[in-house]
Amino acid sequence: MKKLALLLTLTCVFTLTGQTEIEKVTETVSKSDIEGHIYFLADDLLKGRETGTPELKIAASYLANTLRSYGVKPNPKTGNYYQDVTLKQVSPPANVSMTLNNTKLENHILISSSKLKTEGDAVFLNYGMAEDYAEKNVKGKVIVIQAGSASGSDFRAAYRLRNQKQKLAKDNGALAIIELMDMENQMWENISHNFNGSRLSVVTGQEDSNRQNNDMIHAWVLDKDNSMLNTFKASKTISTNISVSKKQEEIITSQNIIGIVEGTDPVLKNEYIIYSAHYDHVGIGSPDETGDVIYNGARDNAVGTTTVLAMAENLAKYPTKRSALFILFTGEEKGLLGSRYYVENPVLPLEQMVYCFNSDNGGYNDTSLATIIGLTRTTAEKHIFDAVKTFGLTAIEDPAKEQGLFDRSDNVNFAKKGIPAPTFSLGFRSFDGEVTKYYHRPGDEAHTLDYDYLLKFFRSYVLSGRNIANDLATPVWNAGDKYEEASKKLYKRETIKN
């Protein structure tokens, strides 16, 4: 009997140690598990998982307890799976009324505000850039401008220039800015949903010092076909009447979710691979054509969150040479807040973090692909490409660089510190069609996903992570990358590999 028991034990050990990396992945990553997580996170019960809501706390508890069930170790600084993130919540004014030439402005977005009541003439000031103030007296007046600048008038240009325009207006004594925008209704609805709700910021001294330019009225106004713009360009006078009540501020606490699996190699376990995703979404907003007001966020980012959970379950059972740090961020949709807070308050030294493998999604329009934002920027490219190919997909670099996606997800906060940090995303060849159909829309629900495709996608991510974490060579930025200098500073390296 003892010999039989010994034989069974040896057989079990041989079976476990003899498993291939692919077998370890396929054993732990199943379609039923993927569906279970996504259906829960994207359920109407969670009301779109907006940061600062009780529903996001439900999601946080679910994620923490899922990591606990896998045997993942908790945040070493707290002994639980949470990292509290202190945020300032600013709710929009309850009463807003704006008119130009006796026409009430209905479709407006306040990107900054303060209490104001004023009536009088306004000044049309082209784009509201420095040269437009020449020989213009705007002191104590409202200025009316067109979006962006001469080099670009789309939303991204307007957003990028907002602080500069506010500072110029304030320095020249203007009371408020009315900025006219021409854009498609769906994009306007998305922007309105994000900006007209409560806004959050990480509580830091820098945030407070930046308030000096953000305490004046700056409103974006929808101007279809530039009808108002063309009128005001030709007008000699513009009358205005603005009444805005005080905005409300309060301090709230949200949570990043954190877990650790220690590596198996006595030396390499001191290096960590971060597996990250954000678990918040945009909450409740304008109804779609069906009347649905819950923005469920199945693709963005229940999929990414579940990708990290799949990695955690796999590594808890089959650890790699390097250690793993799992981080699920709050507040990404409010301005990458959770990841920004984390890199300034890490639970382990940042110089031990050699790679951040982020997962974030807008949607997909090609189920033969995995699109990796930043794929070709690090020495881990071949590991990812080979892993994705193993499961019948093709890995491609960002095909929509005009969208600036690398800088729009949590990975960028780690990249700025010098940590190689691509984002693993669902397959798309362009940021349109089936992507924009669901991106920040109420229709982004769990039942609309292709789970056969997701199974390949999830297994590709997990195998990619295992390949990177088991490689004796530490992954680095490719030479000449934008973040090369930051990386040298963080890791105290003289060179970056070619």
N, C-alpha and C positions, 0 to 999 in steps of 0.2 A: 504493500500500500504506500509506503514512504517513497519507494522508487517511482511509483506511478505519479504521486504528487509532484516529485521533483521534475519528472519528465514533462508534466503539464505546465509547470512553472517555466521551464526552459523554453517550451514551445511557445508560450505566451510572450516571453521576452523577445524571442527570435522574430515572432510575428510583428511585434510593435517596432522593433529596431529595424526590421527589414522593409517596412513600408516606404514607398516612394513619397516624394513631396506632393505629387499629384493625388495619390491615394489619401494622404492626410487632409488635403483640401476637400476632396469630394465626399469624404466621410462626414465632415462637420458642416458643410454648407449645403442646405437642402431648400427646395422650393417652398415647402410648407413652413419652415422657419421664417423665410424671407416674407412670405405672405402675412404670417402672423404679426410680425413687427410692423410692417407697413400699414396693414389694415387698422391696427390699434392707433398708431401715431397720426394717421390721416382720418381718423374717425370724426364725425361731427361733434362728438362729445368734447373734443379738445378745442373746438371753435377756432381752428386755424393757428393754434400755438403762438399767439402773439407774446412777445417779451413783456414781462411785468404782470401777466394775468395768472389767476389761479390755475387755469388750464395748462399753462406751460409748467407749472410746478407738478402737476399730475404726470406730465411727460417726463420730467426730471426724475421723479420717484420711480417711474417704470424703468427708465434707463439704468438708474443706480442699482435697483434690485435685480435687473437682468445681469449686470456685471457681477454682482454678488453671487448669483446662481451659477455662474460659470466658474467661480473660484478665483476671479481676478482680485488682486489686492487693492485696497482703497488708497485714496490720497494720503501720502505719508505725512502731510502736515496737519491733517484734521482727524485722521482715523476713520473717516467716512468717505463717501464717494462724491462729496460736494466741494466746490470752491465758491464761496459767496462773492458776488460781484455787485458792488454798490453803484447805483445809477441815479441820476437826476431825471425825473420825468416832468416834462413841460407839456401841459395840456393847452390846446388852442383856446383863444378867446371865445367866450360864449356868444358874444354879439359882434358881428362884423357887417358894416354897410359901407360900400364904396360906389360912387358915381362919377362918371366923366361926361361933361356936356349933358347933364341931366339923364344920362343912360346908366341904369344900375348894372354893375358888373356882377353877374351871377356866377360865372365859371372862373373862380380865382383860387389860388393856392398861396397861403402865407408861408414863405420860407423863413422869415423872421418877423417879429412883431413886438410892439409895446403899446401901452395905452395911448390913444391919440384921438383927438377930435379937432378937425380943421376944415375950413371952408374958404375957397378963394381960387385964384388962377393957378394953373399948373404950367410947367415949362416942358415942351418937347425937346429932348436932348439926344437924339439919334440913338447910339448904342450905350450912352452913359459911360464912355471911356474917357480917359484923361483929356484927350484933345477936344472932346465935345463940350468941355466946360469953358473953353476959351471965349472970353468976352460975354459970358452968360452969368447973370445974377440969379442964383437959385436959393439964396438964403431965405429960410422960412417958407419954402414952397415945396410942392410935390413935383417930382420929375416923372415924365412919361418917356419910356425908352423902348427900343425893340430888342428882342432876345439875342444873346450872344454878342458877336462882333462881326466885323467885315469878313473875317476869315472863316466864320462858322456860326450858324444861327440855330442849330439844333439844340435839343435838351442838354446833351452832354456839354456843349460849349457854354450854355447859360449856367449850368450847375458849376462848372469849373471857374467861372468868372464872378460868381455871386459875392464872395467875400471882398474881392477887389472893387466891385461896383458899390458895395455898401460903404466901404472905407472912403472912396472918392466922394460919394454923396454926403457922407457925414462931415468930411473935411471941408466941403464947400457949403455946409450949412443947410442942406436939404432936409425936409421933414420925412419924406417917404419916397419910395420907388414903385412905380407901376410898370412892369415889364411885360410887353405884349408878345405872345407866342402863337405860332400857327403850327398845329400838329394834328395827327390822327386821333380820333375819339378814344380808341382803345388805349393808346399810349398815355393820353391825358388822364384817363380814368385810373391807370396804374400809378401814375405819378401823384395824382390827387389822393389816392388811397394811402400812399406812403407818407405824404407830407401833411395832410390835413388832420391826421390823427395825432395822438400824443407822441412826443419825441423824447428820445432818451440819449443821455450822454454819460460816459464814465466820469465819476467824481474825482477830479484832480485839480491841482492848482492851475495847471495850464488851461483847463477848460474855463475856469473862472476868468483868467486873464484875457482870453479870447472873446469875452462877452462884449467888449467895448464896441465891436462892429456889428453886433447882433441884437441891438436893442432899438432898432428902428423898423418901421413898416417896409417890408419888401415883398410885393405881391406879384406872382406870375398870373397873367390873365389870358385865358384862351381867346384867340383872335383868328377865327377861321378865315382863310384866304386873305389874311392881312387887311381886312375891311376897315377896322378901326385905325390901324397904322397908317393906311393911305389917307384917311380922313384927317388925322391929326398932323400929318406932314404938311397938309395944305391949309390947316387952320391957323389963323392969326392968334386966336386965344383958345384956351382950354379951361373950362370951369371944373372944379372938383369939390366933392363933399365926402369926407372920410370920417367914420366913427368906428373905433375899435376898442373893445373893453380889455381889461387886464388879463394876461395869461396866468395860469396857475402852475405852481412848481411844488414838487414833493420828492423826497428821497425814498427809493424802493430798493429791494434786494432781489437779485436773480441768481442763478447758479450755473457755473460750468460743471460738467460731470467728468470725473477723473478716476482712472484706474491704472494699475501697473501689473505687468507680468515680467518677472526677472528672467534674464537670458541664461543659457546653459554654459557658455564659454567663460572660463575664469577671468579672461582679459576683456573680451568683447562685450561682456554683460555690462561693462561700465559705459558703453555707448548705447544710446536709445534711439529707436525709430518711433516717431510720433505718428499715430493713426488718428486723424481728426475729421470732424464734420460739424456743421451747426444743426441744432435740432429745433430751432425756432422757425416760425413762418410769419405771415403778415396779418393773421387774424380775420376779422370780419370787415367787409367793405361793401362797395356798390354791388347791387344785384346784377346777375347776368340775365340772358334772355329767358331763362327758366324761373327767375326769381331767387336763385340760390345766392346767399350772401356770405357763406363760409368758404374761405380760401384754404382748402384742406392741406395743400402742400405735400402731396404724395411724392412727386418728383423732387420738389424743392422744399424740404430736403429729408423727407422720411427715407428716401432711397439712400442718400449719403449716410444718414445716421445708422441705418441698418447695415450698410457696408462695413462700418466700423464695428458694430456688434458682431458681425460674422467673423471679422478678424480677431476680436477678443475671444470668442468661443473657441476658435481654432488654436490660438496661441496658448490659451489656458490649458488645453489638452496636450498640445505639441509645441512647446516653447522653441524659439530659435536661438541662435548663438547670441545675438544682441537682445537687449531688453526692449520691452514695448511700453510706451506711455500712451494711453487712450484718453483723448479729450473730446468731449462733445460740448460745443459752445452755445451759449445764449447770445442773443442780441446781434447776430450777423446781419439780419435784415434791417436793423436800426443803425448800421454803420460799422460793422465788424467789431462790435463792442466787447464781446466775450474774449475773443482772441487778442484784442488790443490790451485788455486788462491782464490776460494771462502772461504775455511776454514781458510785462513790467512786474509781474508778481508770480514768477515760476515756482512750482513746487520742487523742482530739481534744477540744478545749474544748467543754463542754456547751452554752455559749451559741451555738455554731455549729449545734447540732442544733435545727432548727425544727419537727420533727414526728417522731414515732415511730409507724410503721405496723406494729403487732404482729399476729401471726397465731397463734391458739391455739384448740383445739377439744376438746369433750367428745364430740360426735357430732352427728347431724342427724336431724330427723323431718319436714322439709319441703324437698323439692328444688326448690321454686320460689323459695327465699329465700337471701340471704346475711345473717346476723345480725351486726351490727357493735356491739360493746359500747362505748358512748360516741359513737355516730354523730352524735347531735344536740348534742354538747358543743363542737364546733369548727367553724370557718368552712370546713373542707374537706368538709362534709356533702354539698353539691351535687355535687362532683366524684365522690364515692363513689357516690352515688345514680345519677347519670347513667351511670357506667361499668358498674355492675351491670346497669342496665336495658338497656344495649347488648347484653349477652349473654343476654338473656331471663330475668333474675332480678329480684327486688325486694329492695332493701336495707331492713332494719328495725332499729330500736333494740332494745336488750336487753329481751326480754319477760318475763324472770325475775329482776327486780331483787332479789327476796328471797334469791337465791343469792349476792349480793355478788360477781358475776363480775368486775367492773372491778377489784376489789382482790385478785383471786385469780390474776392472771397477771402476767407480767413488765412489762407496760405501766405498772403502778402505780408502780414505782420511778422511772420517767422522769417520770410525772405529778407525783410528789411534788417533783421538782426544778423543775417548771414547764413541762416540754415537753409539748405536746399529744400525747396517746397513746391512741388507740382500739385495739380489738382486733377484727380481721376473722375471723369465725367461720362455720362451716358453719350452714346454715339450721335454726333451731328456733323454735317458737312457745311451747314450754314445756320445762322441764328435766326431762323424764320420758319414758316410753315407749322409743322407739328410741335416745334419748340415754343414759338410765341403763342400758339393756340392755348397752351396750358400754363405758360409762365405767368405767375402771380394772377391766376384766374380761378374762379370758384370751381371750374371743371376739373382741376387737378386732383382727382380722387383715386383711391386705391384700385377700384375695379377697372380703371381705364388703362392699366399697365400690362405689358407683355411679360409674364413671369417666366416663360421659357427663355426669353432673352436675358432677363435679369439674373437668372441662375448662372448663365455663362459670364455675365458681367461681374457678379459677386465673386465667383470662383477665380476670375482673372485678377481681381484686386487682391484677394487673399494670397494667391500664388506669387504675385508680384512682390507683395510685402515680405513673404517668406524668403524669396530669392535675394532681395536686398539685405535682409537682416542676417542671412547666413553667409553672405559673401565676405571673405577675409579682407577685401579691399573696402575701405570706408567710402561711401558715396560723397561726391563733391560737385560743386558747380563746374561747368566747363569753363575753360580759360576765356577771359574777355567778357564774361557775363556782367550784367548790370550790378549784381550783388557780390562780385568778386572781392572788392575791398572790405565790405562788411564781414565777409566770411573769413578773410585773413585776420581781421581784428578779433573776431570771436574766438577762432580756434588757434590764434597765434601761429598761423602758417605763413611761410614766405611765398609759396607758389600754389597755384591751382592747376589741377591736371588738365592736359590738352585732350 
